[in-house]
Structures are given as structure tokens and as C-alpha cells.
Amino acid sequence: MASADAGPSVPDSEIDFSDIIAKYAVRFDEGLDDVVVLDNVPVITQERQTKLFDTIIKRFKTHAGIDVPPEGMHIPYGEDGNSKGYMFMELASPSDAALAARLMDGYAFDKRHRFAVNRFTDIEKLANLDDEYAEPEAAPYEDREHLRSWLLDPANRDQLVMCRGDDVQIAWHNRAGAPEVAHERQRWTESYVQWSPLGTFLTTFHRQGIALWGGASWERFMRFAHPGARLVDFSPSEKYMVTWSHDAIVVPEGAPQGPQFFSADDEGNRVAVWEVRTGHLLRTFPVAQDGEAGAAGRGFSWPLLKWSGDDQYCARVVPGKQISVYELPSMGLLDKKSIAVEGVVDFEWCPLSDKDRDAIEAWGDGSNPPKGARKPRDNMISFWLPEVANQPARATVMAIPSREIIRSKNLFNVSDCKLHWHPQGDYLCVKVDRHTKTKKSTFCNFELFRMREKDYPVEVVEIKDPVTAFAWEPHGSHFVVISSNDPNLGQPAPGIVIKTQLNFFHLDQKKGDFRLLKTIDNKSCNTVFWSPKGRHVVVATLGSSQRFDLEFYDVTFGEEVRQGSAASDPAEEVRLIGSGEHYGITDLEWDPSGRFVSSSASTWRHQLENGYAVWTFSGKELQKQVQDRFKQILWRPRPRTLLSKEQMKNVRRNLRDIGKQFEEEDAAEESNLALANREQYERALDEWRAYRARSKQELEELRADLGREATDLPEQLAEEATEEIQEWLEETLEETEEVVI
């Protein structure tokens, strides 16, 4: 019974429940942005579905780092009970779907199946196509240009690139004359250019991103949409590339989607990792810039990612915390976790030698190595930790991927360390800057790890003064050290030249340890440049406003005369074979053959006498060009030689006979150059004579108009009218070069 004070009843149909319905409504995602279609899946029956799903889930996790929910996988079957070769996958988010389309498209599932991944929304766009199939016309086959065609030059010349103002030139280097321009463009780059490590590509920088060029006609090979990219770093085999931009990545609305473009997950990052051949984006990383939270106190260190010699791994350090190693091409963490190293400062990968690369090629994937093949050694990284409380500093070498520590060395009274691997991976030098107990002075120790010997023995070499430069010989056991006890070191001032000391070390094969070969005092050099072939080295004074010296040394002088025998005095093996000076020098680089050296004065550093010079390995200046607004000159790198060991030995045995052929070619080139200069001289002389004849005729006509006789001419002009031109020809019969020490 209703109470007496109750109001009139209201039917339920008239009550407004909209606010409650809206609050507790279950929202359904009706979009299909998180669905992908996986094609080229193995055809199976329903009995094998669970096993196939488990394998696909595992592959997506390891290769792309994507968690695939099993309930989101669906595979259709035909009337015969077999699957149709494709399946649908509903992932956790649209970003996972975009990542799957980028990383798993083209993935080799097995020998006969390579995945094709497309987003379901992209396939819907094709729903309105005509049902009638029309066979497309076969496009005519077009040969692509060989990316290493420059190696087929009949004269075996090297190439170099030069930037001057807005112009970029690719030129052939000629020993006897100026470079021969092979290709040039204006405004080819907006900042500078860079070669890839093997010389296959030329990198140019633009506001929209990075472009790679190659081939005989220098067509664009690939572009990478990283706006504002300023720095580029390649993996050793050119498979991958890393770019950095000062500006954070921003993905605007309506931006193109696909494996070559950034997605919403990349916003705010500054470093991107790309696959060179496909242009696919593999991963991006954040980098805190100066003035931002989390920025490093000493600025941004490049390269952010460092590569193993075989391109299987790359790694980066989080100072004081860990080293993160990533597998390629998935860019997933090795074993799904970083290497925790508390206090770690820096690390370096061990390079691969030519023997290591040969062993990797012969070993293959290890499933069926050929008989007698040597198993390649594991990748290795070295890192160091500073002193903390009562714990000494430590330098460590670790094997990757096993993470086994194979050698470690404690260090005391450490101010700083630098890790220097030998280019062939034979030795590791840990340059340790030490301080005395009073911390009023510093000195240097070299901890030398021998990485090819049993138990990796360590040898210590001490330098009493601070070391400013260190460099290994690329092929050999020498290294050069520049040290200084100048009180002005570290506090440069205008007009003050820092005095340095040049030290040459080598491995004594008889005694088995590193020894000092020679010390040269009272130098001003501060940089060391080894020839890529070893033996010859240039020491230079860069960044000085007073000195611009170049000195060329041979560290095995007279080796051919001794025919492999040791010198009576090892110090005599180090010999100064040439010297020179290049005003305003800012850069120096060897050519790939080790026969020539280029020095340059860039307008990026100063505005005086910009240009470049080319020298022989012995310090003879071949040419010098002073050019306004000159920026850079870079030799084009060369890949590994295809000659076998026997072929190279044969060349060395017959070097004198083979050398005669090249000497004849050089003589013919010099003769042609002299003939060209002679023709140019005669042409200029003919033009001068024609000019004088025209001038005389005009003078006679002017005198006739004025009614003057020849006797009215000034005496000097009359003498000039009868002036005779004598031509002197000089011919060099013999030229002798003597090196004075």
C-alpha cells in the first residue's frame, strides 16, 4: 500500500536515464587499426594450428619485440581442411600493428615462406577494385647501375669529393695533374658530405632528411625522412645507418605511414636506426640535449650507438649504470636485458681483422662448417670503471653474446681512461691518466692487452708526461705517442706554441714486449695520421695560429735493403723522409692506397687561404689549390680486396716487373700533360701576337686621323713598337732527390 505523503507515480518510460547510461556504457572499439593481415603463412591443417601460432608468436617477439595475444589470431580454412595461406592478427594497439608492418614485412619464416604483412585498413582501400582481373603489362627489364663501378677504372685511380661554396665535385685523382672532374652539382647538399665506410654511397644532408647517392651517374639510391638530421654513422658493412637531429621527432596529422616513416611512438626521440638497402626504420632513441632534464654534463657524445665488426650487434652506454647491446635487425635487447655495470664510463668494440672476416665467411652459420675451417672468435667489448670509495678502477674485456669476462685489470690513482683497440683487433691499449698521491701532477700508463695470445697477457708501458695523442699502426705492431711537459699545456693562449715530444714504440719480436724505438724532442705536432697500409705516418700541427708543420716518417726505413733482417740499431728504422707546411691547415687524410695524403684549410675554421694540397707518402707536394669558400676534401674509401693470398704474394714477388708498367704509364701521362701545357702556352702566345698586331693597326689609323708622323711618337712607345719577344725552352734531363736529415 502506498504511503499517504507519496507523490504521484511516474512511469519508468518517462524517466531520463541518459546520464547513467553514458556513465556506465561499455565502449567498443569498432576500428580495425590494430589488425594486420599476415600473408605467405605455411598451409596447415587444424591439428597443427597451435604449434604454428606458438612459433609465430615467438618470432614476432624475438624479431620485432611485439607481444601477440593468442586469442587475437585467426586463420581461415578451405573446404579441403587446409588453411588458405594467410591469417588475421589483432594486436594490442595500432602502434603495434604499424611496427609489425614495418619490421615483419619480408621476414623469412623458413626457406619457402617469407611473410608479407599489411594493415587491415590498408587492404580495405583495395575493396573497390574491379572484379575482373586484368593482367598487368610486364615492365621492360632495366639494368641498375653497379654501385662499385668506380673500381673498374682502367688507370686504377682513386676518387675524391670536394665541396666549395654550394658546389660539390666528384673527381678522379691524377698523379701528375689536377683532379679530373667526373661529376659535379650545385647545391647538392645543405651542409657537408660523407662517404660510407666502404665507399659505396655518398651521403648528403637536407632539411627533409638524408640522401644516399651512388653508381656511375650518381642517381639517388635511397632517402631517409629524418628532418634536420645533422650527423650520420654507418655500420662497418654499410648494412645499417644511424642519424641524429637536434630537433625532436614530430609526427604531424596526416603524415605518411609505412616502414620508412616515423610513427607516433617515435615522437620526442632524436636518434634513428635505419636499414640502408630497404630504407626501413628499425628503431628510435631519445637523447637529452643541453639544457634539458637528464642531459649529460659534458654534452652529447657521438656516435650514440657503437657497432660490432660483423654488424650483428650495436650497443650504447648509460653512464654509471649499464651497457645495452641490441641484436640486428630486430634492434631488440640481447637476452632481453642490459649488461648492468655500476659506474661504467665508456666502452669500445673489438674490430675484426681480415683473418677474422675470412673465418666468418668460411664458417658460415656454423651448421655445417667446411673441414679444417677455423671457428671465428666471439665479438668482444672493453669497458672501464672509475675508482669508487675503496674500490680500484678496472678495465674489463667481455665476450658477446655469452657475457663472459675474459680479462680484467685493476687500476690505481686513475684520473681518466681511453680505450684504443688495434685496427686488426690484435691488441688493446688502455691509456690511463694517473695522478700522484698529492694530485699535483699527472703522468700516463699504457696497459697493453695482447688479444691473440693465451690468457691475454697485459704489459705496462709508462710515460712520465701527459699524453696528448695515441695511434696504432693499422697493419703492424708500432704505435706513436705525442706527449708534452709544457707548462702551457691545457691553457693555450694566442701566440704560444705548445712544445711536444714524439715517441715511436714497437713490439720487439725477440723479447716479446713493447719497447721505445725513438724519441724526438722540441716538436709542435699534436696529431698523428697513419697510412692505411701501415709503415708510413704523418704528424701534423693542427689548430695553431703559428705553426702549420707536416712531417712524414717511415718506421721501417731500409726494409727492402735488409730483406727482412733486423737493423743493427732499431732507432735507425724510424727516419724522417719529408716535411712541409700548409698554412692554416685544418684537416688531413690519407688515400686508401697509402700513396698520397691530402691536407686542407677549411672555411668552416677560418677565412684565410682556404684550399687543399696533395702530397706523396714521402712528403713531396704534388699540387696545391687555393680556393675561396673551400669546405672539405675526402678520399673515397675502398672495400676489401678480392685478391687471394697467393695472388697478393705473386704481386709482391714480381713488384719490380709490374712496377715498370706503371712507370711507363706515369711517364706517358706526364708527357701528355707537358704537351697539353705546351699547346696552351703556344695558344696564349698566338693570342698575344694577334692582340699586338691589332693594337699597331689601331695606332696607325689613329695617327693618320690626327695627321701625325711616326717621328711624333714618344721615344718609349717607339721602342716598344720594335720590341722583340724571346722564347726560352727549359727541358729537364735528369732529376735527383736527396733527403737531408
GIFEN-V68006 format. One record per residue. N is the residue number from 1. SS is DSSP state (2 for helix, 1 for strand, 0 for the rest). PHI is phi in whole degrees, -180 to 180 (none if undefined). BURIAL is + if it has 16 or more other ideal C-beta (glycine too) atoms within 10 Angstrom, else -. Layout:
n=<N & N>
ss=<SS & SS>
phi=<PHI & PHI>
burial=<BURIAL & BURIAL>
//
This chain:
n=<1 & 2 & 3 & 4 & 5 & 6 & 7 & 8 & 9 & 10 & 11 & 12 & 13 & 14 & 15 & 16 & 17 & 18 & 19 & 20 & 21 & 22 & 23 & 24 & 25 & 26 & 27 & 28 & 29 & 30 & 31 & 32 & 33 & 34 & 35 & 36 & 37 & 38 & 39 & 40 & 41 & 42 & 43 & 44 & 45 & 46 & 47 & 48 & 49 & 50 & 51 & 52 & 53 & 54 & 55 & 56 & 57 & 58 & 59 & 60 & 61 & 62 & 63 & 64 & 65 & 66 & 67 & 68 & 69 & 70 & 71 & 72 & 73 & 74 & 75 & 76 & 77 & 78 & 79 & 80 & 81 & 82 & 83 & 84 & 85 & 86 & 87 & 88 & 89 & 90 & 91 & 92 & 93 & 94 & 95 & 96 & 97 & 98 & 99 & 100 & 101 & 102 & 103 & 104 & 105 & 106 & 107 & 108 & 109 & 110 & 111 & 112 & 113 & 114 & 115 & 116 & 117 & 118 & 119 & 120 & 121 & 122 & 123 & 124 & 125 & 126 & 127 & 128 & 129 & 130 & 131 & 132 & 133 & 134 & 135 & 136 & 137 & 138 & 139 & 140 & 141 & 142 & 143 & 144 & 145 & 146 & 147 & 148 & 149 & 150 & 151 & 152 & 153 & 154 & 155 & 156 & 157 & 158 & 159 & 160 & 161 & 162 & 163 & 164 & 165 & 166 & 167 & 168 & 169 & 170 & 171 & 172 & 173 & 174 & 175 & 176 & 177 & 178 & 179 & 180 & 181 & 182 & 183 & 184 & 185 & 186 & 187 & 188 & 189 & 190 & 191 & 192 & 193 & 194 & 195 & 196 & 197 & 198 & 199 & 200 & 201 & 202 & 203 & 204 & 205 & 206 & 207 & 208 & 209 & 210 & 211 & 212 & 213 & 214 & 215 & 216 & 217 & 218 & 219 & 220 & 221 & 222 & 223 & 224 & 225 & 226 & 227 & 228 & 229 & 230 & 231 & 232 & 233 & 234 & 235 & 236 & 237 & 238 & 239 & 240 & 241 & 242 & 243 & 244 & 245 & 246 & 247 & 248 & 249 & 250 & 251 & 252 & 253 & 254 & 255 & 256 & 257 & 258 & 259 & 260 & 261 & 262 & 263 & 264 & 265 & 266 & 267 & 268 & 269 & 270 & 271 & 272 & 273 & 274 & 275 & 276 & 277 & 278 & 279 & 280 & 281 & 282 & 283 & 284 & 285 & 286 & 287 & 288 & 289 & 290 & 291 & 292 & 293 & 294 & 295 & 296 & 297 & 298 & 299 & 300 & 301 & 302 & 303 & 304 & 305 & 306 & 307 & 308 & 309 & 310 & 311 & 312 & 313 & 314 & 315 & 316 & 317 & 318 & 319 & 320 & 321 & 322 & 323 & 324 & 325 & 326 & 327 & 328 & 329 & 330 & 331 & 332 & 333 & 334 & 335 & 336 & 337 & 338 & 339 & 340 & 341 & 342 & 343 & 344 & 345 & 346 & 347 & 348 & 349 & 350 & 351 & 352 & 353 & 354 & 355 & 356 & 357 & 358 & 359 & 360 & 361 & 362 & 363 & 364 & 365 & 366 & 367 & 368 & 369 & 370 & 371 & 372 & 373 & 374 & 375 & 376 & 377 & 378 & 379 & 380 & 381 & 382 & 383 & 384 & 385 & 386 & 387 & 388 & 389 & 390 & 391 & 392 & 393 & 394 & 395 & 396 & 397 & 398 & 399 & 400 & 401 & 402 & 403 & 404 & 405 & 406 & 407 & 408 & 409 & 410 & 411 & 412 & 413 & 414 & 415 & 416 & 417 & 418 & 419 & 420 & 421 & 422 & 423 & 424 & 425 & 426 & 427 & 428 & 429 & 430 & 431 & 432 & 433 & 434 & 435 & 436 & 437 & 438 & 439 & 440 & 441 & 442 & 443 & 444 & 445 & 446 & 447 & 448 & 449 & 450 & 451 & 452 & 453 & 454 & 455 & 456 & 457 & 458 & 459 & 460 & 461 & 462 & 463 & 464 & 465 & 466 & 467 & 468 & 469 & 470 & 471 & 472 & 473 & 474 & 475 & 476 & 477 & 478 & 479 & 480 & 481 & 482 & 483 & 484 & 485 & 486 & 487 & 488 & 489 & 490 & 491 & 492 & 493 & 494 & 495 & 496 & 497 & 498 & 499 & 500 & 501 & 502 & 503 & 504 & 505 & 506 & 507 & 508 & 509 & 510 & 511 & 512 & 513 & 514 & 515 & 516 & 517 & 518 & 519 & 520 & 521 & 522 & 523 & 524 & 525 & 526 & 527 & 528 & 529 & 530 & 531 & 532 & 533 & 534 & 535 & 536 & 537 & 538 & 539 & 540 & 541 & 542 & 543 & 544 & 545 & 546 & 547 & 548 & 549 & 550 & 551 & 552 & 553 & 554 & 555 & 556 & 557 & 558 & 559 & 560 & 561 & 562 & 563 & 564 & 565 & 566 & 567 & 568 & 569 & 570 & 571 & 572 & 573 & 574 & 575 & 576 & 577 & 578 & 579 & 580 & 581 & 582 & 583 & 584 & 585 & 586 & 587 & 588 & 589 & 590 & 591 & 592 & 593 & 594 & 595 & 596 & 597 & 598 & 599 & 600 & 601 & 602 & 603 & 604 & 605 & 606 & 607 & 608 & 609 & 610 & 611 & 612 & 613 & 614 & 615 & 616 & 617 & 618 & 619 & 620 & 621 & 622 & 623 & 624 & 625 & 626 & 627 & 628 & 629 & 630 & 631 & 632 & 633 & 634 & 635 & 636 & 637 & 638 & 639 & 640 & 641 & 642 & 643 & 644 & 645 & 646 & 647 & 648 & 649 & 650 & 651 & 652 & 653 & 654 & 655 & 656 & 657 & 658 & 659 & 660 & 661 & 662 & 663 & 664 & 665 & 666 & 667 & 668 & 669 & 670 & 671 & 672 & 673 & 674 & 675 & 676 & 677 & 678 & 679 & 680 & 681 & 682 & 683 & 684 & 685 & 686 & 687 & 688 & 689 & 690 & 691 & 692 & 693 & 694 & 695 & 696 & 697 & 698 & 699 & 700 & 701 & 702 & 703 & 704 & 705 & 706 & 707 & 708 & 709 & 710 & 711 & 712 & 713 & 714 & 715 & 716 & 717 & 718 & 719 & 720 & 721 & 722 & 723 & 724 & 725 & 726 & 727 & 728 & 729 & 730 & 731 & 732 & 733 & 734 & 735 & 736 & 737 & 738 & 739 & 740 & 741>
ss=<0 & 0 & 0 & 0 & 0 & 0 & 0 & 0 & 0 & 0 & 0 & 2 & 2 & 2 & 0 & 0 & 0 & 2 & 2 & 2 & 2 & 2 & 2 & 2 & 0 & 0 & 0 & 0 & 0 & 0 & 0 & 0 & 0 & 0 & 1 & 1 & 1 & 1 & 1 & 0 & 0 & 0 & 0 & 0 & 0 & 2 & 2 & 2 & 2 & 2 & 2 & 2 & 2 & 2 & 2 & 2 & 2 & 2 & 2 & 2 & 2 & 2 & 2 & 2 & 0 & 0 & 0 & 0 & 0 & 2 & 2 & 2 & 1 & 1 & 1 & 1 & 1 & 0 & 0 & 0 & 0 & 0 & 1 & 1 & 1 & 1 & 1 & 1 & 1 & 1 & 0 & 0 & 0 & 2 & 2 & 2 & 2 & 2 & 2 & 2 & 2 & 2 & 2 & 0 & 0 & 0 & 0 & 1 & 0 & 0 & 0 & 0 & 0 & 1 & 0 & 1 & 1 & 1 & 1 & 2 & 2 & 2 & 2 & 2 & 0 & 0 & 0 & 0 & 0 & 0 & 0 & 0 & 0 & 0 & 0 & 0 & 0 & 0 & 0 & 0 & 0 & 0 & 0 & 0 & 0 & 0 & 0 & 0 & 2 & 2 & 2 & 2 & 0 & 0 & 0 & 0 & 0 & 0 & 1 & 1 & 1 & 1 & 1 & 1 & 0 & 0 & 1 & 1 & 1 & 1 & 1 & 1 & 0 & 0 & 0 & 0 & 0 & 0 & 0 & 1 & 1 & 1 & 1 & 1 & 1 & 1 & 0 & 0 & 0 & 0 & 0 & 0 & 1 & 1 & 1 & 0 & 0 & 0 & 0 & 0 & 0 & 1 & 1 & 1 & 1 & 0 & 0 & 0 & 0 & 1 & 1 & 1 & 1 & 1 & 0 & 0 & 0 & 0 & 1 & 1 & 1 & 1 & 1 & 1 & 0 & 0 & 0 & 0 & 1 & 1 & 1 & 1 & 1 & 1 & 0 & 0 & 0 & 0 & 0 & 1 & 1 & 1 & 1 & 1 & 1 & 0 & 0 & 0 & 0 & 0 & 0 & 0 & 0 & 0 & 0 & 0 & 0 & 0 & 0 & 0 & 0 & 0 & 0 & 2 & 2 & 2 & 0 & 0 & 0 & 0 & 1 & 1 & 1 & 1 & 1 & 0 & 0 & 0 & 0 & 0 & 1 & 1 & 1 & 1 & 1 & 0 & 0 & 0 & 0 & 0 & 0 & 0 & 0 & 0 & 0 & 0 & 0 & 0 & 0 & 0 & 0 & 0 & 0 & 0 & 0 & 1 & 1 & 0 & 0 & 0 & 0 & 0 & 1 & 1 & 1 & 1 & 1 & 1 & 0 & 0 & 0 & 1 & 1 & 1 & 1 & 1 & 1 & 0 & 0 & 0 & 0 & 1 & 1 & 2 & 2 & 2 & 0 & 0 & 1 & 1 & 0 & 0 & 0 & 1 & 1 & 1 & 1 & 1 & 1 & 0 & 0 & 0 & 0 & 2 & 2 & 2 & 2 & 2 & 2 & 2 & 2 & 2 & 2 & 0 & 0 & 0 & 0 & 0 & 0 & 0 & 0 & 0 & 0 & 0 & 0 & 0 & 0 & 0 & 1 & 1 & 1 & 1 & 1 & 1 & 1 & 0 & 0 & 1 & 0 & 0 & 1 & 0 & 1 & 1 & 1 & 1 & 1 & 1 & 1 & 1 & 0 & 0 & 0 & 0 & 1 & 1 & 1 & 1 & 1 & 1 & 1 & 0 & 0 & 1 & 1 & 1 & 1 & 1 & 1 & 1 & 1 & 0 & 0 & 0 & 0 & 0 & 1 & 1 & 1 & 1 & 1 & 1 & 1 & 1 & 1 & 0 & 0 & 0 & 0 & 0 & 0 & 1 & 1 & 1 & 1 & 1 & 1 & 1 & 1 & 1 & 0 & 0 & 0 & 0 & 0 & 0 & 0 & 1 & 1 & 1 & 1 & 1 & 1 & 0 & 0 & 1 & 1 & 1 & 1 & 1 & 1 & 1 & 0 & 0 & 0 & 0 & 0 & 0 & 1 & 1 & 1 & 1 & 1 & 1 & 0 & 0 & 0 & 0 & 0 & 0 & 0 & 0 & 0 & 0 & 0 & 0 & 0 & 0 & 0 & 1 & 1 & 1 & 1 & 1 & 1 & 1 & 1 & 1 & 0 & 0 & 0 & 0 & 1 & 1 & 1 & 1 & 1 & 1 & 1 & 1 & 1 & 1 & 1 & 0 & 0 & 0 & 1 & 1 & 1 & 1 & 0 & 0 & 0 & 0 & 0 & 1 & 1 & 1 & 1 & 1 & 0 & 0 & 0 & 0 & 0 & 0 & 0 & 0 & 1 & 1 & 1 & 1 & 1 & 1 & 0 & 0 & 0 & 0 & 2 & 2 & 2 & 2 & 0 & 0 & 0 & 0 & 0 & 0 & 0 & 2 & 2 & 2 & 2 & 0 & 1 & 1 & 1 & 1 & 1 & 1 & 1 & 0 & 0 & 0 & 0 & 0 & 1 & 1 & 1 & 1 & 0 & 0 & 0 & 0 & 0 & 1 & 1 & 1 & 1 & 1 & 1 & 0 & 0 & 0 & 0 & 0 & 0 & 0 & 0 & 0 & 1 & 1 & 1 & 1 & 1 & 1 & 0 & 0 & 0 & 0 & 1 & 1 & 1 & 1 & 1 & 1 & 0 & 0 & 0 & 1 & 1 & 1 & 1 & 1 & 1 & 0 & 0 & 0 & 0 & 0 & 0 & 0 & 0 & 0 & 2 & 2 & 2 & 2 & 2 & 2 & 2 & 2 & 2 & 0 & 2 & 2 & 2 & 2 & 2 & 2 & 2 & 2 & 2 & 2 & 2 & 2 & 2 & 2 & 2 & 2 & 2 & 2 & 2 & 2 & 2 & 2 & 2 & 2 & 2 & 2 & 2 & 2 & 2 & 2 & 2 & 2 & 2 & 2 & 2 & 2 & 2 & 2 & 2 & 2 & 2 & 2 & 2 & 2 & 2 & 2 & 2 & 2 & 2 & 2 & 2 & 2 & 0 & 0 & 0 & 2 & 2 & 2 & 0 & 0 & 2 & 2 & 2 & 2 & 2 & 2 & 2 & 0 & 0 & 0 & 0 & 0 & 0 & 0 & 0 & 0 & 0 & 0 & 0 & 0 & 0 & 0 & 0 & 0 & 0 & 0 & 0>
phi=<none & -73 & -71 & -69 & -91 & -70 & -77 & -63 & -72 & -115 & -63 & -59 & -66 & -97 & -81 & -90 & -102 & -61 & -68 & -73 & -62 & -65 & -69 & -106 & -68 & -88 & -91 & -107 & -84 & -89 & -78 & -120 & -69 & -97 & -105 & -123 & -108 & -103 & -104 & 63 & -88 & -56 & -77 & -136 & -104 & -63 & -66 & -101 & -64 & -60 & -65 & -64 & -61 & -62 & -67 & -65 & -60 & -67 & -65 & -63 & -72 & -75 & -87 & -120 & 70 & -109 & -88 & -100 & -69 & -60 & -71 & -93 & -104 & -141 & -125 & -81 & -121 & -91 & -67 & -83 & 90 & -96 & -70 & -97 & 88 & -146 & -155 & -110 & -134 & -98 & -92 & -72 & -157 & -61 & -66 & -65 & -65 & -66 & -66 & -65 & -66 & -85 & -98 & -97 & -69 & 90 & -70 & -83 & -71 & -154 & -66 & -110 & -131 & -124 & -61 & -122 & -113 & -135 & -74 & -61 & -66 & -71 & -69 & -60 & -65 & -95 & -69 & -93 & -72 & -65 & -69 & -80 & -82 & -119 & -66 & -70 & -75 & -72 & -72 & -63 & -71 & -124 & -69 & -89 & -67 & -74 & -73 & -120 & -66 & -67 & -73 & -92 & -59 & -59 & -89 & 56 & -84 & -94 & -106 & -145 & -117 & -131 & -116 & -140 & 61 & -95 & -97 & -126 & -122 & -104 & -135 & -87 & -86 & -110 & -63 & -98 & -145 & -69 & -59 & -95 & -67 & -99 & -163 & -150 & -146 & -96 & 52 & -73 & -139 & -99 & -142 & -148 & -125 & -153 & -83 & -75 & -57 & -101 & 80 & -70 & -124 & -108 & -99 & -122 & -116 & -141 & -63 & -79 & 153 & -113 & -129 & -112 & -127 & -171 & 85 & -67 & -98 & 57 & -82 & -71 & -85 & -161 & -125 & -126 & -81 & -123 & -58 & 75 & -61 & -117 & -128 & -136 & -140 & -104 & -73 & -56 & -98 & 66 & -76 & -131 & -144 & -119 & -123 & -135 & -128 & -66 & -89 & -68 & -68 & -127 & -108 & -73 & -65 & 79 & -67 & -62 & -114 & 150 & -68 & -101 & -128 & -74 & -116 & -62 & -69 & -90 & -62 & 91 & -83 & -128 & -112 & -128 & -111 & -125 & -95 & -67 & -68 & -101 & 77 & -77 & -82 & -96 & -171 & -126 & -134 & -83 & -139 & -78 & -90 & -58 & 91 & -100 & -64 & 88 & -70 & -69 & -67 & -102 & 95 & -88 & -101 & -120 & -80 & -70 & -107 & -113 & -105 & -72 & -65 & -102 & 67 & -79 & -137 & -136 & -149 & -141 & -107 & -103 & -51 & 84 & -126 & -162 & -118 & -101 & -107 & -115 & -88 & -106 & -94 & -72 & 58 & -92 & -62 & -63 & 58 & 63 & -156 & -81 & -91 & -76 & -134 & -66 & 91 & -58 & -106 & -155 & -150 & -147 & -83 & -76 & -69 & -97 & -86 & -61 & -66 & -63 & -66 & -62 & -67 & -65 & -65 & -73 & -74 & 68 & -85 & 86 & -72 & -148 & -69 & -66 & -64 & 86 & -72 & -85 & -68 & -67 & -77 & -68 & -65 & -136 & -123 & -118 & -146 & -137 & -122 & -79 & -72 & -135 & 54 & -96 & -89 & -72 & -68 & -150 & -110 & -134 & -116 & -125 & -85 & -124 & -96 & -71 & 64 & -82 & -81 & -99 & -162 & -146 & -142 & -80 & -131 & -126 & 53 & -97 & -95 & -162 & -136 & -133 & -103 & -126 & -81 & -64 & -56 & -98 & 73 & -78 & -138 & -126 & -107 & -101 & -82 & -108 & -86 & -109 & -120 & -71 & -63 & -81 & 62 & -93 & -141 & -128 & -147 & -135 & -123 & -111 & -94 & -103 & -92 & -96 & -85 & -106 & -109 & -64 & 65 & 51 & -65 & -121 & -118 & -113 & -122 & -109 & -118 & -75 & -112 & -61 & -100 & -104 & -154 & -144 & -156 & -80 & -72 & -58 & -126 & 151 & -118 & -87 & -147 & -115 & -128 & -110 & -126 & -157 & -115 & -65 & -64 & -86 & -63 & 88 & -134 & -66 & -141 & -58 & 86 & -105 & -103 & -75 & -82 & -128 & -126 & -104 & -123 & -111 & -119 & -151 & -90 & -75 & -66 & -73 & -92 & 76 & -139 & -83 & -133 & -75 & -85 & -158 & -126 & -124 & -96 & 57 & -109 & -121 & -66 & -138 & -141 & -119 & -131 & -84 & -65 & -61 & -94 & 84 & 74 & -102 & -144 & -115 & -111 & -135 & -107 & -111 & 78 & -102 & -96 & -117 & -121 & -140 & -81 & -128 & -129 & -110 & -121 & -115 & -91 & -131 & -61 & 80 & -63 & -65 & -69 & -75 & 55 & 92 & -77 & -76 & -75 & -63 & -121 & -56 & -65 & -72 & -71 & -90 & -135 & -75 & -109 & -179 & -151 & -167 & -148 & -131 & -61 & 74 & -57 & -122 & -143 & -148 & -153 & -84 & -80 & -62 & -83 & 77 & -100 & -133 & -132 & -111 & -122 & -145 & -120 & -90 & -70 & -68 & -100 & -158 & -111 & -105 & 48 & -69 & 154 & -144 & -139 & -120 & -123 & -81 & -64 & -96 & 94 & -88 & -78 & -89 & -159 & -145 & -125 & -100 & -134 & -65 & 61 & -74 & -110 & -159 & -138 & -135 & -75 & -80 & -65 & -119 & -74 & -61 & -67 & -94 & -72 & -79 & -61 & -65 & -65 & -67 & -63 & -64 & -64 & -64 & -65 & -109 & -63 & -67 & -67 & -67 & -64 & -62 & -61 & -71 & -64 & -65 & -65 & -65 & -65 & -66 & -66 & -65 & -65 & -63 & -66 & -64 & -64 & -64 & -67 & -64 & -63 & -66 & -65 & -65 & -65 & -66 & -67 & -63 & -64 & -67 & -65 & -63 & -64 & -65 & -64 & -64 & -66 & -63 & -63 & -64 & -68 & -63 & -65 & -67 & -68 & -66 & -65 & -88 & 72 & -101 & -95 & -64 & -71 & -80 & -70 & -60 & -61 & -65 & -67 & -65 & -66 & -64 & -66 & -108 & -69 & -104 & -106 & -107 & -112 & -107 & -111 & -112 & -131 & -87 & -88 & -154 & -132 & -123 & -113 & -122 & -91 & -104 & -88>
burial=<- & - & - & - & - & - & - & - & - & - & - & - & - & - & - & - & - & - & - & - & - & - & - & - & - & - & - & - & - & - & - & + & - & + & + & + & + & + & + & - & + & - & - & + & - & - & - & - & - & - & - & + & + & - & - & + & + & - & + & + & - & - & + & + & + & + & - & + & - & - & - & - & + & - & + & - & - & - & - & - & - & - & + & - & + & - & + & - & + & + & + & - & - & + & + & + & + & + & + & + & + & + & + & + & + & - & + & - & + & - & - & - & - & - & + & + & + & + & + & + & + & - & - & - & - & - & - & - & - & - & - & - & - & - & - & - & - & - & - & - & - & - & - & - & - & - & + & - & - & + & - & - & - & - & - & - & + & + & + & + & + & + & + & + & - & - & - & + & + & + & + & - & + & + & + & - & - & - & + & - & - & + & + & - & - & - & - & + & + & - & - & + & + & + & + & + & - & + & + & + & + & + & + & + & + & + & - & - & + & + & + & + & + & + & + & - & - & + & - & - & + & + & + & + & + & + & - & + & + & - & + & + & + & + & + & + & + & + & + & + & + & + & + & + & + & - & - & - & + & - & + & - & - & - & - & - & + & - & + & + & + & + & + & - & + & + & - & - & + & + & + & + & + & + & + & + & - & - & + & + & + & + & + & + & + & - & + & - & - & - & - & - & - & - & - & - & - & - & - & + & - & - & - & + & + & + & + & + & + & + & + & + & + & + & + & + & + & - & - & - & - & + & + & + & + & + & + & + & + & + & + & + & - & + & - & - & - & + & + & - & + & - & - & + & + & + & + & + & + & + & + & + & + & - & - & + & + & + & + & + & - & - & + & - & - & - & - & - & - & - & - & - & - & - & - & + & + & - & + & + & + & + & + & + & + & + & + & - & - & - & - & - & + & + & + & + & + & + & + & + & - & - & - & - & - & - & + & - & + & - & + & - & + & + & + & + & + & - & + & + & + & + & + & + & + & + & + & + & + & + & + & + & + & + & - & - & - & - & - & - & - & - & + & + & + & + & + & + & + & + & + & - & - & - & - & - & - & - & - & - & + & - & + & - & + & + & + & + & + & + & + & + & + & + & + & + & + & + & + & + & + & + & + & + & - & + & - & - & - & - & - & - & - & - & - & - & - & + & - & + & + & + & + & + & + & + & + & - & - & - & - & - & - & + & - & - & + & + & - & + & - & - & + & + & + & + & + & + & + & + & + & + & + & + & + & + & + & + & + & + & + & + & - & + & - & - & + & + & + & + & + & + & + & + & + & + & + & - & - & - & - & - & - & - & - & - & - & - & - & - & - & - & + & + & + & + & + & + & - & + & - & + & - & + & + & + & + & + & + & + & + & + & + & + & + & + & + & + & + & + & + & + & + & - & - & - & - & - & - & + & + & + & + & + & + & + & + & - & + & - & + & + & + & - & + & - & + & - & - & + & + & + & + & + & + & + & + & + & - & - & - & - & - & - & - & - & - & - & - & - & - & - & - & - & - & - & - & - & - & - & - & - & - & - & - & - & - & - & - & - & - & - & - & - & - & - & - & - & - & - & - & - & - & - & - & - & - & - & - & - & - & - & - & - & - & - & - & - & - & - & - & - & - & - & - & - & - & - & - & - & - & - & - & - & - & - & - & - & - & - & - & - & - & - & - & - & - & - & - & - & - & - & - & - & - & - & - & - & - & - & ->
//
